[in-house]
């Protein structure tokens, strides 16, 4: 049966979706953008700062769903500009070391919600 995953430690949904849904042992995490959960404002700074906030938001949802970065099977990463690819990867690699990193797709898009630089969604399994 489908279970809704929600935590106040990550931004609330800004549309008709949930932070994550679980089915059996799988977690499907909605895309996270660099909103600070307490203020629902975009974190100040560039792509590196935004990527840290995105990853911390994902971490909070993973933890609420009884999972972790080690259990992530696949991510989809959206960048507003591929010129930010190297800077994004520098931060992403701190959360997903190459030897255990999940499968991934990285896509450049014209715009992202609230005109942020980065969004990441994930599929993981529960502990």
GICORSUL-V588362 format. One record per pair of residues at least 24 apart in sequence whose ideal C-beta (glycine too) atoms are under 10 Angstrom apart, sorted by the first residue. I is the first residue (numbers start at 0). J is the second residue. If there is no record, write none. Layout:
<<I;J> <I;J>>
//
This chain:
<<1;27> <2;26> <2;64> <2;125> <4;28> <4;29> <4;60> <4;61> <4;62> <4;63> <4;64> <4;65> <4;66> <4;125> <5;60> <5;63> <5;64> <6;36> <6;56> <6;59> <6;60> <6;61> <6;62> <6;63> <6;64> <7;36> <7;37> <7;59> <7;63> <8;36> <8;37> <8;55> <8;56> <8;58> <8;59> <8;60> <8;62> <8;63> <9;34> <9;36> <9;55> <9;56> <9;57> <9;58> <9;59> <9;60> <9;61> <9;62> <9;63> <10;34> <10;35> <10;36> <10;37> <10;38> <10;39> <10;40> <10;52> <10;56> <10;59> <10;60> <11;36> <11;39> <13;39> <13;112> <13;113> <14;112> <17;60> <18;56> <18;57> <18;59> <18;60> <18;63> <18;64> <19;57> <19;60> <19;61> <19;63> <19;64> <19;66> <19;120> <19;121> <19;122> <19;123> <20;64> <21;63> <21;64> <21;65> <21;66> <21;123> <21;124> <21;125> <22;125> <23;124> <23;125> <24;65> <24;66> <24;70> <24;123> <24;124> <24;125> <24;126> <25;64> <25;66> <25;70> <25;72> <25;122> <25;123> <25;124> <25;125> <26;60> <26;61> <26;63> <26;64> <26;65> <26;66> <26;70> <26;71> <26;72> <26;121> <26;122> <26;123> <26;124> <26;125> <27;64> <27;73> <27;120> <27;121> <27;122> <27;123> <28;56> <28;57> <28;60> <28;61> <28;64> <28;66> <28;71> <28;74> <28;119> <28;120> <28;121> <28;122> <28;123> <29;57> <29;60> <29;118> <29;120> <29;121> <30;56> <30;57> <30;74> <30;75> <30;76> <30;77> <30;111> <30;112> <30;117> <30;118> <30;119> <30;120> <30;121> <31;55> <31;56> <31;57> <31;58> <31;59> <31;60> <31;117> <31;118> <31;119> <31;120> <31;121> <32;56> <32;77> <32;111> <32;112> <32;113> <32;114> <32;115> <32;116> <32;117> <32;118> <32;119> <33;111> <33;113> <33;115> <33;116> <33;117> <33;118> <33;119> <34;112> <34;113> <34;115> <39;113> <40;113> <41;112> <41;113> <41;114> <41;115> <41;116> <42;115> <44;116> <45;83> <45;86> <45;116> <46;78> <46;79> <46;80> <46;82> <46;83> <46;84> <46;85> <46;86> <46;87> <46;89> <46;90> <46;115> <46;116> <46;117> <47;83> <47;86> <47;87> <47;89> <47;90> <47;116> <47;117> <48;86> <48;90> <48;116> <49;79> <49;83> <49;86> <49;87> <49;90> <49;111> <49;115> <49;116> <49;117> <49;118> <50;76> <50;78> <50;83> <50;86> <50;87> <50;88> <50;89> <50;90> <50;91> <50;93> <50;94> <50;116> <50;117> <50;119> <51;90> <51;91> <51;93> <51;94> <51;117> <52;90> <52;115> <52;117> <53;77> <53;87> <53;90> <53;91> <53;94> <53;115> <53;116> <53;117> <53;118> <53;119> <53;120> <54;90> <54;91> <54;93> <54;94> <54;95> <54;117> <54;119> <55;94> <56;119> <57;94> <57;119> <57;120> <57;121> <57;123> <58;94> <60;121> <60;123> <61;121> <61;123> <61;125> <61;126> <64;123> <64;124> <64;125> <64;126> <65;123> <65;124> <65;125> <65;126> <66;121> <66;123> <66;124> <66;125> <66;126> <67;123> <67;124> <67;125> <67;126> <68;94> <68;95> <68;96> <68;99> <68;100> <68;101> <68;121> <68;123> <69;95> <69;96> <69;99> <69;101> <69;123> <69;124> <69;126> <70;101> <70;121> <70;122> <70;123> <70;124> <70;125> <70;126> <71;95> <71;99> <71;100> <71;101> <71;102> <71;103> <71;121> <71;122> <71;123> <71;124> <72;101> <72;102> <72;121> <72;122> <72;123> <72;124> <73;101> <73;102> <73;103> <73;104> <73;120> <73;121> <73;122> <73;123> <74;100> <74;101> <74;102> <74;103> <74;104> <74;105> <74;119> <74;120> <74;121> <74;122> <74;123> <75;102> <75;103> <75;104> <75;105> <75;106> <75;118> <75;119> <75;120> <75;121> <75;122> <76;103> <76;104> <76;105> <76;106> <76;107> <76;117> <76;118> <76;119> <76;120> <76;121> <77;104> <77;105> <77;106> <77;107> <77;108> <77;110> <77;111> <77;112> <77;115> <77;116> <77;117> <77;118> <77;119> <77;120> <78;105> <78;106> <78;107> <78;108> <78;111> <78;115> <78;116> <78;117> <78;118> <78;119> <79;107> <79;108> <79;109> <79;110> <79;111> <79;114> <79;115> <79;116> <79;117> <79;118> <80;107> <80;108> <80;109> <80;116> <80;117> <81;105> <81;106> <81;107> <82;107> <83;107> <83;116> <83;117> <86;116> <86;117> <87;116> <87;117> <87;119> <90;117> <91;117> <91;119> <94;119>>
//
